[in-house]
Amino acid sequence: MNRDQITRRLNVILPLAIIDAILLVPLVLHRLADLDVPVFPIGMTHGLLFIALVSLCAKGALDGLWSWWFPIATVLTGGPPGSIVGDIVIRRSLRA
């Protein structure tokens, strides 16, 4: 397992997950509080980022950089939460 390769991949995943999390907030608020937001462009961007996150996490698992729990957590949590928590867990394991 190459630490640099893992770190480089996580350095791509984490910013995408943060951006996706920021986009998810107005979508959830729109749904729960009927907030007037432009749902289509935000939702479309969130969907594309979700696909990118799942793809990057799955590619890392296929490359043997981490196990399959990471892409599964990303899918089950709707993208950002699983990706951010997975990033934290993997980075901590690299320090150990």
DRENPAGU-726116 format. One record per residue: x, y, z of N, C-alpha, C, O in turn; residue number from 1. Coordinates in steps of 0.2 Angstrom, whole numbers, plus 5000, padded with zeros to 4 digits. Layout:
BEGIN
nc1 | nc2 | nc3 | cac1 | cac2 | cac3 | cc1 | cc2 | cc3 | oc1 | oc2 | oc3 | seq
X | Y | Z | X | Y | Z | X | Y | Z | X | Y | Z | NUM
...
***
This chain:
BEGIN
nc1 | nc2 | nc3 | cac1 | cac2 | cac3 | cc1 | cc2 | cc3 | oc1 | oc2 | oc3 | seq
5004 | 4994 | 5000 | 5000 | 5000 | 5000 | 5004 | 5006 | 5000 | 5009 | 5007 | 5004 | 1
5004 | 5010 | 4995 | 5008 | 5016 | 4994 | 5004 | 5022 | 4998 | 4999 | 5025 | 4995 | 2
5007 | 5025 | 5003 | 5004 | 5030 | 5007 | 5003 | 5037 | 5002 | 4998 | 5040 | 5003 | 3
5008 | 5038 | 4998 | 5007 | 5044 | 4994 | 5001 | 5043 | 4989 | 4998 | 5048 | 4988 | 4
5001 | 5038 | 4986 | 4995 | 5036 | 4982 | 4988 | 5037 | 4985 | 4984 | 5040 | 4982 | 5
4988 | 5034 | 4991 | 4982 | 5035 | 4995 | 4980 | 5042 | 4997 | 4975 | 5044 | 4996 | 6
4985 | 5046 | 4999 | 4984 | 5053 | 5001 | 4982 | 5057 | 4995 | 4978 | 5061 | 4995 | 7
4985 | 5056 | 4989 | 4984 | 5059 | 4983 | 4976 | 5058 | 4981 | 4973 | 5063 | 4979 | 8
4974 | 5052 | 4981 | 4967 | 5050 | 4980 | 4962 | 5053 | 4985 | 4957 | 5056 | 4983 | 9
4964 | 5053 | 4991 | 4960 | 5056 | 4996 | 4960 | 5064 | 4995 | 4955 | 5067 | 4997 | 10
4965 | 5067 | 4993 | 4965 | 5074 | 4992 | 4961 | 5076 | 4986 | 4959 | 5082 | 4986 | 11
4959 | 5071 | 4982 | 4954 | 5073 | 4977 | 4947 | 5072 | 4980 | 4942 | 5076 | 4979 | 12
4946 | 5066 | 4984 | 4939 | 5064 | 4986 | 4937 | 5069 | 4991 | 4931 | 5071 | 4991 | 13
4941 | 5072 | 4996 | 4939 | 5076 | 5001 | 4936 | 5083 | 4999 | 4930 | 5084 | 5001 | 14
4939 | 5086 | 4995 | 4936 | 5093 | 4992 | 4929 | 5092 | 4989 | 4925 | 5095 | 4989 | 15
4929 | 5086 | 4985 | 4923 | 5085 | 4981 | 4917 | 5083 | 4986 | 4911 | 5085 | 4985 | 16
4919 | 5079 | 4992 | 4914 | 5078 | 4997 | 4912 | 5084 | 5000 | 4906 | 5085 | 5002 | 17
4916 | 5089 | 5002 | 4914 | 5095 | 5005 | 4910 | 5099 | 5001 | 4905 | 5102 | 5003 | 18
4911 | 5100 | 4995 | 4907 | 5104 | 4990 | 4900 | 5100 | 4989 | 4895 | 5104 | 4990 | 19
4900 | 5094 | 4989 | 4894 | 5090 | 4988 | 4890 | 5091 | 4995 | 4884 | 5091 | 4994 | 20
4893 | 5091 | 5001 | 4889 | 5092 | 5007 | 4886 | 5099 | 5007 | 4881 | 5100 | 5009 | 21
4890 | 5104 | 5005 | 4887 | 5111 | 5005 | 4881 | 5111 | 5000 | 4876 | 5114 | 5002 | 22
4882 | 5107 | 4994 | 4876 | 5107 | 4990 | 4870 | 5103 | 4993 | 4864 | 5105 | 4991 | 23
4871 | 5099 | 4997 | 4866 | 5094 | 5000 | 4862 | 5098 | 5005 | 4856 | 5097 | 5005 | 24
4865 | 5103 | 5008 | 4861 | 5107 | 5013 | 4855 | 5110 | 5010 | 4849 | 5109 | 5013 | 25
4856 | 5114 | 5005 | 4849 | 5118 | 5003 | 4844 | 5113 | 5000 | 4838 | 5114 | 5000 | 26
4847 | 5107 | 4997 | 4842 | 5102 | 4995 | 4838 | 5099 | 5000 | 4832 | 5098 | 5000 | 27
4841 | 5098 | 5006 | 4837 | 5095 | 5012 | 4833 | 5100 | 5015 | 4827 | 5099 | 5017 | 28
4835 | 5107 | 5015 | 4831 | 5112 | 5018 | 4825 | 5113 | 5013 | 4820 | 5115 | 5016 | 29
4826 | 5113 | 5007 | 4820 | 5114 | 5002 | 4815 | 5108 | 5003 | 4809 | 5110 | 5003 | 30
4818 | 5102 | 5005 | 4813 | 5097 | 5006 | 4809 | 5097 | 5012 | 4803 | 5096 | 5013 | 31
4813 | 5099 | 5018 | 4810 | 5099 | 5024 | 4806 | 5105 | 5026 | 4801 | 5105 | 5029 | 32
4809 | 5111 | 5024 | 4806 | 5118 | 5026 | 4804 | 5121 | 5020 | 4802 | 5127 | 5020 | 33
4803 | 5118 | 5014 | 4800 | 5121 | 5008 | 4804 | 5128 | 5006 | 4801 | 5133 | 5004 | 34
4811 | 5127 | 5007 | 4815 | 5133 | 5006 | 4815 | 5134 | 4998 | 4816 | 5129 | 4994 | 35
4815 | 5140 | 4996 | 4814 | 5142 | 4989 | 4822 | 5142 | 4986 | 4825 | 5147 | 4987 | 36
4824 | 5136 | 4983 | 4831 | 5136 | 4980 | 4830 | 5133 | 4973 | 4826 | 5130 | 4972 | 37
4835 | 5135 | 4969 | 4835 | 5132 | 4962 | 4837 | 5125 | 4963 | 4843 | 5123 | 4962 | 38
4832 | 5121 | 4963 | 4833 | 5114 | 4965 | 4836 | 5110 | 4959 | 4841 | 5106 | 4960 | 39
4834 | 5112 | 4953 | 4837 | 5108 | 4947 | 4845 | 5109 | 4946 | 4848 | 5103 | 4946 | 40
4848 | 5115 | 4946 | 4855 | 5115 | 4945 | 4859 | 5112 | 4951 | 4864 | 5109 | 4951 | 41
4856 | 5114 | 4957 | 4859 | 5111 | 4963 | 4859 | 5103 | 4964 | 4864 | 5100 | 4965 | 42
4853 | 5101 | 4962 | 4852 | 5094 | 4962 | 4856 | 5090 | 4957 | 4859 | 5085 | 4958 | 43
4856 | 5093 | 4951 | 4860 | 5090 | 4946 | 4868 | 5090 | 4948 | 4871 | 5085 | 4946 | 44
4870 | 5095 | 4950 | 4877 | 5095 | 4952 | 4879 | 5090 | 4958 | 4884 | 5087 | 4958 | 45
4874 | 5090 | 4963 | 4875 | 5085 | 4968 | 4875 | 5078 | 4965 | 4879 | 5074 | 4968 | 46
4870 | 5077 | 4961 | 4870 | 5070 | 4958 | 4877 | 5068 | 4954 | 4879 | 5063 | 4955 | 47
4879 | 5073 | 4950 | 4886 | 5072 | 4947 | 4891 | 5071 | 4952 | 4896 | 5066 | 4951 | 48
4892 | 5075 | 4957 | 4897 | 5074 | 4962 | 4896 | 5067 | 4966 | 4901 | 5064 | 4968 | 49
4890 | 5065 | 4967 | 4889 | 5059 | 4970 | 4892 | 5053 | 4966 | 4895 | 5049 | 4969 | 50
4890 | 5053 | 4960 | 4893 | 5048 | 4955 | 4901 | 5048 | 4955 | 4904 | 5043 | 4955 | 51
4903 | 5054 | 4955 | 4911 | 5055 | 4955 | 4914 | 5052 | 4962 | 4919 | 5049 | 4961 | 52
4910 | 5054 | 4967 | 4913 | 5051 | 4974 | 4913 | 5044 | 4974 | 4918 | 5040 | 4976 | 53
4907 | 5041 | 4972 | 4906 | 5033 | 4972 | 4912 | 5030 | 4967 | 4915 | 5025 | 4969 | 54
4912 | 5033 | 4961 | 4917 | 5031 | 4957 | 4924 | 5031 | 4959 | 4928 | 5026 | 4959 | 55
4926 | 5037 | 4962 | 4933 | 5037 | 4965 | 4934 | 5033 | 4971 | 4940 | 5030 | 4971 | 56
4929 | 5032 | 4975 | 4930 | 5027 | 4981 | 4930 | 5020 | 4978 | 4934 | 5016 | 4981 | 57
4926 | 5018 | 4973 | 4926 | 5011 | 4971 | 4933 | 5010 | 4967 | 4936 | 5005 | 4968 | 58
4935 | 5015 | 4963 | 4942 | 5014 | 4960 | 4947 | 5013 | 4965 | 4952 | 5009 | 4964 | 59
4947 | 5017 | 4971 | 4952 | 5016 | 4976 | 4952 | 5008 | 4979 | 4957 | 5005 | 4980 | 60
4946 | 5006 | 4979 | 4945 | 4999 | 4982 | 4947 | 4994 | 4977 | 4951 | 4989 | 4978 | 61
4946 | 4995 | 4970 | 4948 | 4991 | 4965 | 4956 | 4991 | 4964 | 4959 | 4986 | 4963 | 62
4959 | 4997 | 4966 | 4966 | 4997 | 4965 | 4970 | 4995 | 4972 | 4976 | 4994 | 4972 | 63
4966 | 4993 | 4977 | 4968 | 4990 | 4983 | 4971 | 4995 | 4988 | 4975 | 4994 | 4992 | 64
4969 | 5002 | 4987 | 4971 | 5007 | 4991 | 4967 | 5007 | 4998 | 4970 | 5008 | 5003 | 65
4961 | 5004 | 4998 | 4957 | 5003 | 5004 | 4952 | 4998 | 5002 | 4951 | 4996 | 4997 | 66
4948 | 4996 | 5008 | 4943 | 4991 | 5006 | 4937 | 4993 | 5004 | 4936 | 4999 | 5004 | 67
4932 | 4989 | 5003 | 4925 | 4991 | 5000 | 4921 | 4994 | 5005 | 4916 | 4997 | 5002 | 68
4922 | 4994 | 5011 | 4918 | 4998 | 5016 | 4917 | 5005 | 5014 | 4912 | 5008 | 5015 | 69
4923 | 5008 | 5011 | 4923 | 5015 | 5009 | 4918 | 5017 | 5004 | 4913 | 5022 | 5005 | 70
4918 | 5014 | 4998 | 4912 | 5015 | 4993 | 4905 | 5014 | 4995 | 4900 | 5017 | 4994 | 71
4905 | 5008 | 4999 | 4898 | 5006 | 5002 | 4896 | 5012 | 5007 | 4890 | 5013 | 5007 | 72
4900 | 5014 | 5011 | 4898 | 5020 | 5016 | 4896 | 5026 | 5012 | 4891 | 5029 | 5014 | 73
4899 | 5027 | 5006 | 4898 | 5033 | 5002 | 4891 | 5032 | 4999 | 4887 | 5037 | 4999 | 74
4889 | 5026 | 4997 | 4883 | 5025 | 4994 | 4877 | 5026 | 4999 | 4872 | 5029 | 4998 | 75
4878 | 5022 | 5005 | 4873 | 5022 | 5010 | 4871 | 5028 | 5013 | 4866 | 5029 | 5015 | 76
4876 | 5033 | 5013 | 4875 | 5039 | 5017 | 4873 | 5045 | 5012 | 4872 | 5051 | 5014 | 77
4873 | 5043 | 5005 | 4871 | 5048 | 5001 | 4877 | 5052 | 4998 | 4876 | 5058 | 4995 | 78
4883 | 5050 | 4999 | 4889 | 5053 | 4997 | 4893 | 5057 | 5002 | 4898 | 5053 | 5004 | 79
4892 | 5063 | 5003 | 4897 | 5067 | 5007 | 4898 | 5064 | 5014 | 4904 | 5063 | 5016 | 80
4893 | 5062 | 5018 | 4895 | 5060 | 5025 | 4899 | 5054 | 5025 | 4904 | 5053 | 5029 | 81
4898 | 5049 | 5021 | 4902 | 5043 | 5021 | 4909 | 5044 | 5018 | 4914 | 5041 | 5020 | 82
4909 | 5048 | 5013 | 4916 | 5050 | 5010 | 4920 | 5054 | 5015 | 4926 | 5053 | 5016 | 83
4917 | 5059 | 5019 | 4921 | 5063 | 5024 | 4923 | 5058 | 5029 | 4929 | 5058 | 5031 | 84
4919 | 5054 | 5032 | 4921 | 5050 | 5038 | 4926 | 5045 | 5035 | 4931 | 5043 | 5039 | 85
4925 | 5042 | 5029 | 4930 | 5037 | 5026 | 4937 | 5040 | 5026 | 4942 | 5037 | 5027 | 86
4937 | 5046 | 5023 | 4943 | 5050 | 5023 | 4947 | 5051 | 5029 | 4953 | 5049 | 5030 | 87
4943 | 5052 | 5034 | 4946 | 5053 | 5041 | 4949 | 5047 | 5044 | 4954 | 5046 | 5046 | 88
4945 | 5041 | 5043 | 4947 | 5035 | 5045 | 4953 | 5032 | 5042 | 4958 | 5030 | 5045 | 89
4953 | 5033 | 5035 | 4959 | 5031 | 5031 | 4965 | 5035 | 5033 | 4971 | 5032 | 5034 | 90
4964 | 5042 | 5034 | 4970 | 5046 | 5035 | 4973 | 5044 | 5042 | 4979 | 5044 | 5043 | 91
4969 | 5043 | 5047 | 4971 | 5041 | 5054 | 4975 | 5034 | 5053 | 4980 | 5033 | 5057 | 92
4972 | 5029 | 5049 | 4976 | 5023 | 5049 | 4983 | 5024 | 5046 | 4987 | 5020 | 5047 | 93
4983 | 5029 | 5041 | 4990 | 5030 | 5038 | 4995 | 5033 | 5043 | 5001 | 5031 | 5043 | 94
4992 | 5036 | 5048 | 4997 | 5039 | 5053 | 4999 | 5034 | 5058 | 5005 | 5035 | 5061 | 95
4995 | 5029 | 5059 | 4997 | 5024 | 5064 | 5003 | 5019 | 5062 | 5005 | 5015 | 5066 | 96
***
